[in-house]
Amino acid sequence: MDPARTIVLTGGGTAGHVIPNLALLPLLAAEGWRAEYVGSGAGIEKKLVAEAGLPFHGIASGKLRRYFDRKNFTDPFRVVLGALQAWSLLGRIRPRLVFSKGGFVAVPVVLAARLRGIPVVIHESDLTPGLSNRLAIPFARAVCVSFRETLRHLPEGKAVHTGAPIRAELFRGSREKGEAFLGLAAPGPGAQSGGASGAESQGPGPKGRPLLLIMGGSLGSRNLNAAVRAALPGLSARYRIAHLCGKGGIDPRLEGRPGYRQLEYVSSEMPDVLAAADLVLSRAGSNAIFEFLALQKPNLLVPLPLTASRGDQILNAKAFAAEGFSRVLAEEEIGPGSLELELAQLQAQADKYREAMRASPMRDGARHVMDVIARWA
């Protein structure tokens, strides 16, 4: 491996700002790149990067909030400190390129790279760029985007429609292993597995109750968790349920409930869990929904409302619904009755959604992102 072919990956705060970076690792290694990661020492990225076996460098970071918070007075100083730390790190690592997935920890890294004359490539997952990427875009040579519609929001000539990088291991998940891990194996004699691995494991499951995977994002979702648990009596009659409820989201009263498994977060087992899922109920984070698309998982999206976000998930969900990939239920309309009805309709039309996803050219973007990296490195 050429020691000069070093790339720094950055991004953090949520798993969505980290996992697409990790999706590039097999391709980077195959092309002789050595990768190191710069993120927040207090963010989820530290754990995820450690699991991937990458060298990790923590720096200070601050968040630019649109609302009053006491940290608004101290975080600008943390951003400056982070930029100084990133400047020092990049001087030691001397990468050929910095690839940023966004999040506020990435801003000082991108700024330091620009000051050192190191090319920067950014990836924007959402339909419209978030604040951290908007701050970083002027310092980047290129901006990769997941949605074609995002091109009109970015400087002409700088944006490239690549799609979203998808982790290769997701395509190797096993339904059988996923059901065993969750403790939700389909009952009944002679039930057919969806296949041990590969494409077969991504198809519809055995006859009987479908397995419903519920995801609130890496940080969980209190409102979605509450709505699901309120609807459990009805949902449990129709589905086996795997509920990823986020850190601190476990309800001890529901532990051991037949047909229902709650977990805070799943990491290495995620390919098998997704392979086992027949239907998905999820927030509308871009990385997650592009994974559902790549794996052809019929899904019901409950995007974060404007009261809790800048509206990016609402736009993501509308775009996927317009393509025929997803159903959408607004959080303001969620309740036991509406949740059961929407999921029943999703189940009834599951083949239609799978066919729309199967016909889509919007699949794994990792190779296209690598082409952009190669151009600017």
C-alpha positions, 0 to 999 in steps of 0.5 A: 500500500502506498503510504502517500495514498492516505484519506481522512474521513470525517462526519459524525453526531448521528450514525447517518453521518458515519455509516456512508463513510464506512461503506467506502472502506472496502473500495478504498482498501481495494484501491490501495488507500489508507483511511483515518477518521476524524470525529468528535470524541463524544459522538457515536462515530467513535464507537462505530469507527472503533468497530471498523478498526480505523485509526480515530482522532477526536477533536472538539466540536460545537453545534450551531443552533437555531434556538436559544441554548446556553451552549450557543455562547461556548460552542463557537470557541469549541469550533475554533479549538476543533479547527486548530486540532484538525489543522494539527492532525492534518499536518501530521497525517498529510492526507491526499484528500478529505472526504466529509459526510457532514455533521458539525464536527466535519466543519472544522476539519473541512476548514483546516483542509482548505487552509492546508490546500488539501482537496475536500469532497463532501457527500450530502445525503438529504434532498436539501443540504443541511447547515453544516454542509452549507457551511462547508460547500464553499471549501469543497472541490466537489459535492456528491449527492444522493438525490438528483433533485439536490443538484438544483440547490448546489453550485453548478459544476460542483455537484455530482449525482452519485447516489448513496454509498451502501454497505456491501455487507447489507447484501449478505444478510441472512434471514435465518440468522436475523430471526435467530438473533432477534428470537423471532423465528417464524413458527410452524412446520415446513416454513421456508427460509428466505435463503442463507445469504445474498439476494434470496435473503432479501425477499419476502419471508415465510408464510405466517406473521410477517416480521416488522422492523421498527427503526427510530434512527441511531438516537431513537425516537421517543414519539415513534416509540410511544406510538408503536407501544400504544398500538402493540396489541393490534400490531402484535396480532399481525406481525412479529416485531423487532423494535430498535428504540435507541439509547435509553428507549427500552421499556422494561415492562415489555421485556419478554413479551411474545413476538416483540423484541426491543433493542437499543441499537444493532451494529454488526447484526444489522445485515441479518436483521434487515434480511429478516424484515418483511416490512419496515416502519422508520424515520426518513433519514436519507441513509436508512431509506436508501438502504431500504431501496437497495434491499427492496424493503417495503417501508412506511416512513414517519418523518421527523416533523418541523418542530423537531427538524429543519424538514429534511426528512419530510422532503426525503419521504415525499421524494420516495413516496413520489417514486413509489418506494414508500408510504408516508404517515405524518407524525401529527397523524400517528396513532394506533388506528392510523399506524395499523391501517397504513401498515396493513395497506403497505403489507397488501401492496408490498409486491408493488413497492418491491417492484418499483424499487427493483426497477429503480436505477437509484442503487448503491452509489459507493462506486460513483463516490469513489470515481469522484474521490479519484478525480480530485485526489 
